Amino acid sequence: MEDGSIMTQAPTQNPTSTQSPADKPLVVAGRTLTSRLIIGTGKYASYEQNARALEASGAEMITVALRRVNLSDPSEPRLVDFIDPKQYIFLPNTAGCFTGEDAIRTLRLAREAGGWSLVKLEVLSDPKHLYPDMAETLRAAEMLIKDGFEVMVYCSDDPVYARRLEEVGCCAIMPLGAPIGSGLGIQNPVNIRLIIEQSSVPVIVDAGVGTASDATVAMELGCDGVLMNTAIAGAKNPVLMASAMKHAVIAGRQSYLAGRMPKKLYADASSPLFGLI
Amino acid sequence: MLQLTVNGEAKLIAPGSRVADLVRELGLDGRKIAVERNLEIVPRSRYDLDALAPDDRIEIVAFVGGG
C-alpha cells in the first residue's frame, strides 16, 4: 500500500469541516490518477453506452482488449472512435492468454497499436472459474518486465504470490475479490488486507465487485483502487451504476481515511443519559 | 498473385505489394490497427517499406472493449 501513513495523519485544521483530509492521489508507474476507479470496456450494449458510462464513472484509466479486426466489415465501429486514447489511459489486457508467450505476443501488438508500455497482465486457467494461473502469471510478469513493460498484474488473493509479483517488479498488485464477472463481492477480506499491508506498490481489487457497496468494502479495507467491468456493464442502467461506483469508491476511501469507530458488543446510547425529565 | 494468410483467412494480393497496400486493400485505417507478420511486429513506420512474401502469416488487430 503506497500510503499507509495516511492513517496517522492529523485531521484538517477546521474540525467542523466536512471536507475529507488531504489524500495523496493514486500513482501507478509514475502516472497520477485522481480517480481510484478503473473500469473495463467489455460487455456494453454499444461503445456509445460505454463512453457515457465512462464519463459518469469519472475513471481516467480503462482496460481494453486486443482482437483480430473483422476483415469482412472493415468499417465496423472502433473503440478508439468513441473513447479517445489521448483523453484516457488505455490499459491493454491479456484476456484470453493462457501462457506467458501468448501474453507477450498480445502486449507487443498492443504496444504497437497504442504506443504505451503500461499493461494489465492476466493469465487465466480454467474457463469455468477464470482463476489466474499464478505460476504462469509470475513467469509472464518476469518476461514482460524484461521486455520493458510496466505490469499491473491480476492475481489470486494469495499474499505469498502477491509478494513474489511485487519482488519481480510489478507496478500494481490486483487481487481478485471474487471470480471475474461473478459479482459476488469481496470474498476474502482477510487476504486482501494482508496483501495491502505487505505491499509497497498500489493494491487494486480487480474482479468480483457486483454492486456499489462491494466497491466501498474494498476501499474501506485500504485498497488503493478498484477495477471493475461487469458490475457497471451488466447493470440495468450502466450509466447510473457508473455514477454509483464513482461515489462508492470515494465513500470507501474517505471512510478508510476517516477511520471507523470501534465495534462494540453492546449498545452505547447516542443521547446523554443525564438531565432526563 | 501472392497467397497470404490474413487473420487466419487465405488472401491473394498482387506481387510486390507492401504492408501498406494490404491495409489499404482491406479498407482499414492504419492508425487504428497493429500488424504482425510471421509473429514479428511490423512497426507503422515500415508499412510502406516491407514487401509481402508468399505464405506470409499476417495478423491485423485492434483494440476492442475488454475487462
Interface residues (C-beta under 8 A of the other chain):
Chain A: G40 T41 G42 K43 Y44 Y47 N50 T63 V64 A65 L66 R67 R68 V69 L71 P74 S75 R78 L79 V80 F90 P92 N93 A95 R105 R108 L109 A110 E112 A113 G114 I180 G181 A207 N229 T230
Chain B: V6 N7 G8 E9 L26 G27 L28 D29 K32 I33 A34 V35 E36 L39 I41 V42 P43 R44 E59 I60 V61 A62 F63 V64 G65 G66 G67
